[in-house]
Amino acid sequence: MDFVSVRIITGDVARLVEFYERATGVSATWSTEDFAELRTSSATLAIGSTRTVPLFAPGSARPADNHSVILEFLVDDVDSVHKNLTGFVEDFVNEPTTMPWG
């Protein structure tokens, strides 16, 4: 079995793709206006429109309603990434932090 991706469902694919492109420095590959992927060497972040949800099961996912997943990114310079997003991101959950596990 291959783990393929983590998919985020959103009402505004373009806005969310723009955020993750800026945050990761990775350009998205667009399949349709309803679906894009940001592929890295270790993971793929898929971003899908609410219009794609019925392809899985109607009502199986809702945008901006998940409080059970944390996406983690390893970067060379977290302060630089934070600075790049300041002003672009309205509300940070946490400031750059070195966690106990590294």
Contact map, one row per residue, 1 for C-alpha under 8 A:
111000000000000000000000000000000000000000000000000000000000000000000000000000000000000000000000000000
111100000000000000000000000000000000000000000000000000000000000000000000000000000000000000000000000000
111110000000000000000000000000000000000000000000000000000000000000000000000000000000000000000000000000
011111000000000000000000000000000000000000110000000000000000000000000000000000000000000000000000000000
001111100000000000000000000000000000000000111100000000000000000000000000000000000000000000000000000000
000111110000000000000000000000000000000000011100000000000000000000000000000000000000000000000000000000
000011111000000000000000000000000000000000001111000000000000000000000000000000000000000000000000000000
000001111100000000000000000000000000000000001111000000000000001000000000000000000000000000000000000000
000000111110000000000000000000000000000000000011110010000000111100000000000000000000000000000000000000
000000011111100100000000000000000000000000000011110000000000011100000000000000000000000000000000000000
000000001111100000000000000000000000000000000000110000000000001000000000000000000000000000000000000000
000000000111111100000000000000000000000000000000100000000000000000000000000000000000000000000000000000
000000000111111110000000000000001111000000000011100000000000000000000000000000000000000000000000000000
000000000001111111000000000000001000000000000000000000000000000000000000000000000000000000000000000000
000000000001111111100000000000000000000000000000000000000000000000000000000000000000000000000000000000
000000000101111111110000000000000000000000000010000000000000000000000000000000000000000000000000000000
000000000000111111111000000100000001000000000010000000000000000000000000000000000000000000000000000000
000000000000011111111100000000000000000000000000000000000000000000000000000000000000000000000000000000
000000000000001111111110000000000000000000000000000000000000000000000000000000000000000000000000000000
000000000000000111111111110000000000010000000000000000000000000000000000000000000000000000000000000000
000000000000000011111111111100000000010000000000000000000000000000000000000000000000000000000000000000
000000000000000001111111110000000000000000000000000000000000000000000000000000000001100000000000000000
000000000000000000111111100000000000000000000000000000000000000000000000000000001001100000000000000000
000000000000000000011111110000000000000000000000000000000000000000000000000000000000000000000000000000
000000000000000000011111111000000000000000000000000000000000000000000000000000000000000000000000000000
000000000000000000011101111100000000011100000000000000000000000000000000000000000000000000000000000000
000000000000000000001000111110000000010000000000000000000000000000000000000000000000000000000000000000
000000000000000010001000011111000001111000000000000000000000000000000000000000000000000000000000000000
000000000000000000000000001111100001110000000000000000000000000000000000000000000000000000000000000000
000000000000000000000000000111111011100000000000000000000000000000000000000000000000000000000000000000
000000000000000000000000000011111111000000000000000000000000000000000000000000000000000000000000000000
000000000000000000000000000001111111000000000000000000000000000000000000000000000000000000000000000000
000000000000110000000000000001111111000000000000000000000000000000000000000000000000000000000000000000
000000000000100000000000000000111111000000000001101100000000000000000000000000000000000000000000000000
000000000000100000000000000001111111100000000111100000000000000000000000000000000000000000000000000000
000000000000100010000000000111111111110000000111000000000000000000000000000000000000000000000000000000
000000000000000000000000000111000011111000011110000000000000000000000000000000000000000000000000000000
000000000000000000011000011110000001111100011100000000000000000000000000000000000000000000000000000000
000000000000000000000000010100000000111110111000000000000000000000000000000000000000000000000000000000
000000000000000000000000010000000000011111110000000000000000000000000000000000000000000000000000000000
000000000000000000000000000000000000001111100000000000000000000000000000000000000000000000000000000000
000000000000000000000000000000000000000111110000000000000000000000000000000000000000000000000000000000
000110000000000000000000000000000000001111111000000000000000000000000000000000000000000000000000000000
000111000000000000000000000000000000111101111100000000000000000000000000000000000000000000000000000000
000011110000000000000000000000000000111000111110000000000000000000000000000000000000000000000000000000
000011110000000000000000000000000011110000011111000000000000000000000000000000000000000000000000000000
000000111100100110000000000000000011100000001111100000000000000000000000000000000000000000000000000000
000000111100100000000000000000000111000000000111111100000000000000000000000000000000000000000000000000
000000001111100000000000000000000110000000000011111110000000000000000000000000000000000000000000000000
000000001110000000000000000000000000000000000001111110000000111000000000000000000000000000000000000000
000000000000000000000000000000000100000000000001111111000000000000000000000000000000000000000000000000
000000000000000000000000000000000100000000000001111111110000000000000000000000000000000000000000000000
000000001000000000000000000000000000000000000000111111111111100000000000000000000000000000000000000000
000000000000000000000000000000000000000000000000001111111111000000000000000000000000000000000000000000
000000000000000000000000000000000000000000000000000111111100000000000000000000000000000000000000000000
000000000000000000000000000000000000000000000000000111111101000000000000000000000000000000000000000000
000000000000000000000000000000000000000000000000000011111111000000000000000000000000000000000000000000
000000000000000000000000000000000000000000000000000011111111100000000000000000000000000000000000000000
000000000000000000000000000000000000000000000000000011001111110000000000000000000000000000000000000000
000000000000000000000000000000000000000000000000000011011111110000000000000000000000000000000000000000
000000001000000000000000000000000000000000000000010010000111111000000000000000000000000000000000000000
000000001100000000000000000000000000000000000000010000000011111111000000000000000000000000000000000000
000000011110000000000000000000000000000000000000010000000000111111000000000000000000000000000000000000
000000001100000000000000000000000000000000000000000000000000011111000000000000000000000000000000000000
000000000000000000000000000000000000000000000000000000000000011111100000000000000000000000000000000000
000000000000000000000000000000000000000000000000000000000000011111111000000000000000000000000000000000
000000000000000000000000000000000000000000000000000000000000000011111000000000000000000000000000000000
000000000000000000000000000000000000000000000000000000000000000001111100000000000000000000000000000000
000000000000000000000000000000000000000000000000000000000000000001111110000000000000000000000000000000
000000000000000000000000000000000000000000000000000000000000000000011111000000000000000000000000000000
000000000000000000000000000000000000000000000000000000000000000000001111100000000000000000000000000000
000000000000000000000000000000000000000000000000000000000000000000000111110000000000000000000000000000
000000000000000000000000000000000000000000000000000000000000000000000011111000000000000000000000000000
000000000000000000000000000000000000000000000000000000000000000000000001111100000000000000000000000000
000000000000000000000000000000000000000000000000000000000000000000000000111111001000000000000000000000
000000000000000000000000000000000000000000000000000000000000000000000000011111000000000000000000000000
000000000000000000000000000000000000000000000000000000000000000000000000001111111000000000000000000000
000000000000000000000000000000000000000000000000000000000000000000000000001111111100000000000001000000
000000000000000000000000000000000000000000000000000000000000000000000000000011111110000000000001000000
000000000000000000000000000000000000000000000000000000000000000000000000000011111111000000000000000000
000000000000000000000010000000000000000000000000000000000000000000000000001011111111100000000000000000
000000000000000000000000000000000000000000000000000000000000000000000000000001111111110000000011000000
000000000000000000000000000000000000000000000000000000000000000000000000000000111111110000000000000000
000000000000000000000110000000000000000000000000000000000000000000000000000000011111110100000000000000
000000000000000000000110000000000000000000000000000000000000000000000000000000001111111110000000000000
000000000000000000000000000000000000000000000000000000000000000000000000000000000111111111000000000000
000000000000000000000000000000000000000000000000000000000000000000000000000000000000111111000000000000
000000000000000000000000000000000000000000000000000000000000000000000000000000000001111111000000000000
000000000000000000000000000000000000000000000000000000000000000000000000000000000000111111110000000000
000000000000000000000000000000000000000000000000000000000000000000000000000000000000011111110000000000
000000000000000000000000000000000000000000000000000000000000000000000000000000000000000011111000000000
000000000000000000000000000000000000000000000000000000000000000000000000000000000000000011111110000000
000000000000000000000000000000000000000000000000000000000000000000000000000000000000000000111110000000
000000000000000000000000000000000000000000000000000000000000000000000000000000000000000000011111100000
000000000000000000000000000000000000000000000000000000000000000000000000000000000100000000011111100000
000000000000000000000000000000000000000000000000000000000000000000000000000001100100000000000111110000
000000000000000000000000000000000000000000000000000000000000000000000000000000000000000000000111111000
000000000000000000000000000000000000000000000000000000000000000000000000000000000000000000000001111101
000000000000000000000000000000000000000000000000000000000000000000000000000000000000000000000000111111
000000000000000000000000000000000000000000000000000000000000000000000000000000000000000000000000011111
000000000000000000000000000000000000000000000000000000000000000000000000000000000000000000000000001111
000000000000000000000000000000000000000000000000000000000000000000000000000000000000000000000000011111
